[in-house]
Amino acid sequence: MTLILTALALVFIIIKYLIFVDIILSWLSLVWLKIRPEFISSILDPLYIGIKGKVPTTIGPLDFTPIVILIFMELLVMFIYGLDSDVARLINNLTTIL
């Protein structure tokens, strides 16, 4: 069970990092550079569309969908850590290696 929870927590952590990369790349559009790799779009767009359909996340020109997803992912990771304390230890060991 620990292995499955660790893999699930890693997936959520990787999605969080992809969201940060997507946010930084979206800032480049302010200087007319439109860079968004297809693999990031294919992973994050279904998440964005799912959240936008359920929660109003746009206020004027600002879209808070990535922030809502980041908070949700962090809550899921904390829930997984609460289920099995070994998962947090394994994740910390993996991140120190990388």
Summary of the structure (lengths in Angstrom):
residues: 98
radius of gyration: 15.5
end to end distance: 23.5
largest distance: 47.1
contacts: 229
relative contact order: 0.17
helix: 81%
strand: 4%
